[in-house]
Amino acid sequence: MQISNVRRRSRIGVKAAALTGVLVVATLGLAGPSAAQSEELEPDEIDHSPNIEHVTNIPRQGVNANALHSDIAFWGDLAIQGTFDGINFYDIEEPEEISLVSQLFCPGGQGDPSVSPDGTLVFMSVDAARSDDSCESSPDSATDPTAWEGVRIIDISDVNNPEQIAAVRTDCGSHTHTLVPDDSGEVLYLYVSSYGPSPAFPNCQPPHDSISIIEVPLDDPASASVIAKPNLFPDGGAPGTAGCHDITVFPELDLAAGACMGEGVLLDISDPADPYVITTVRDANFAFWHSATFSNDASRVIFTDELGGGLGATCNEAIGPERGADAIFDIVGEGDDRELVFRSYFKIARHQQNTENCVAHNGSIIPVKGRDIMVQSWYQGGVSVWEFTDPDNPVELAYFERGPATEFFLGGSWSAYWYNGLIYSSDILKGLDVLRITGTQGIPSANRVKQHYFNAQTQYSLSEGWN
């Protein structure tokens, strides 16, 4: 294990290499010993710990029935699920009887969504070159200077009839984005994370050490535009860094954590239109810094390593417990002297079969009073509920998973989030799973925490009552 910190106060063929890493990891997984799990699950067979209840499953359907399903956002009783072909809108008021409200067919990559605090706008990331910015566009090549990638802005004031009202082009498209509120309440900012530059891509030129910041005027969201492209790595960053994959903000403390391919970063966002890097951290065990999640008081941050790009079988003895894992860091110090101090790794010990893509992926905090607990997706490793109250000895508390997928070469839980007493898991092939934790100490305190809306990359300190 090698951890290094780099502190700065500066303001502020990758895709091919990533694919090569995927193939290497997949080979390592296949070459390893048999999965060391208590039993081999049959294809699609469900297994879960005694303290997890499978409430319901909503299969893929309608115009997005054949699309891989991805991330989720929430507003009130509405679940907003991204897919590679568009967005699904579900009524989740009755968890046992969830119903599809409407769908938007609008292809463009994985389609990660976020929702505005008033529930009238949805923002959708597009990271696949399209012939134009409309929902009727066709696939294009990133070598075409007229091709479009970026962020779609969708009006859902009538959720039965969602309508794209604007589209903002961004450098290298938008793999993910982060909604950042402004104190004035008059605008929203979107931090756009993207990567994969190439000299052959006119709209995605190397070195691409920046993010794009979109300003969305709430009285005229159709006029949204890119207002800044802060360079987070003026010295080039770590080897392999060429943009960020995810940024999570904690607005109450004017703080953000970024997972930026070759390193993790801590950002000051006191001026949301002009963020700057406080400190960075690198880890020799990390292949691809993928996402970041703060503890409920933002004294710690969890970074994930998406070893193999989500395609590899990395949850096995051959890969081991410190690669394709989570890394727990304490945030120590004050102001621009803050640093990230490594504590330990967490990885599910439930070894998966060598046909199953499995690695640390998207999750959120479960706001249990006095404890640090997280729910997280692990692709075909399923959904894990784990605790890091003792950051040196994290432990899994509960899980839900299926046996190997048969209809495609990858599958499993893309995102798993806690929202108003339940876990919602967006499954790549199976649609939407709803889970309930039972018989676990402290969970009733989390059940008393209610949220009006939820975007995974816009994090707040949650307490009992409405937040």
Secondary structure, DSSP 8 states (H G I E B T S, - for coil): --EEEEE------HHHHHHHHHHHHHHHHHHS-----SS---TT-EEE-TTEEEEEEE---GGGTTS-EEEEEEETTEEEEEESSEEEEEE-SSGGG-EEEEEEE--STT--EEE-TTSSEEEEEEEEEESSSSTT--B--TT-TT-EEEEEEEE-SSTTS-EEEEEEE-TT--SEEEEEE-TTSSEEEEEEE-B---TT-TTS-S---B-EEEEEETT-GGG-EEEE--BS-TT--STT-SB-SEEEEEGGGTEEEEEEBTEEEEEE-SSTTS-EEEEEEEETT-S-EEEEEE-TTSSEEEEEE-GGGG-SB-SSTTT-TTSSSEEEEEEESSGGG-EEEEEEEE---S---TTS-B---BEEEE--TTS-EEEEE-BTT-EEEEE-SSTTS-EEEEEEEE---SSSS--SEEEEEEETTEEEEEETTTEEEEEEE-S-TTHHHHHTEE-SEEBTTB-----SEE-
